[in-house]
């Protein structure tokens, strides 16, 4: 409905919008019954979608890599720069690994290199340890599955 320039308006006390004076009572009844103001951002949202609005817009989210909970706005920065489980590359050998393991990995390479081993030997040792871990975890999982099916 277009407002003529000489028509007076009133501000709705629920949504703070300028409404033609002739419609203010009807508008207020509809507005206060169907809309509510988001407590976080102040937007007017349909009452039946208020929870969905909060969950999709404002609720904290968990990082898919480390499960840390944070505000939605910083999740991308966390995943790219701060997450301990993000994959980084070793400066010495270019091996990709979780950031939380990088320092220990680099110390092992430096120590092995100082003990006369080449970087290739150090990488080989590290990969051997990782393979052992995977074999142990795999056998534990297989044992768990076997016991669970009994």
Helices and strands as residue ranges (DSSP letters): E 9-11, E 18-20, G 21-23, H 24-34, E 35-37, E 44-46, G 47-49, H 50-57, E 61-62, E 69-70, G 72-74, H 75-77, I 78-82, E 87-89, E 96-98, H 99-114, H 119-149
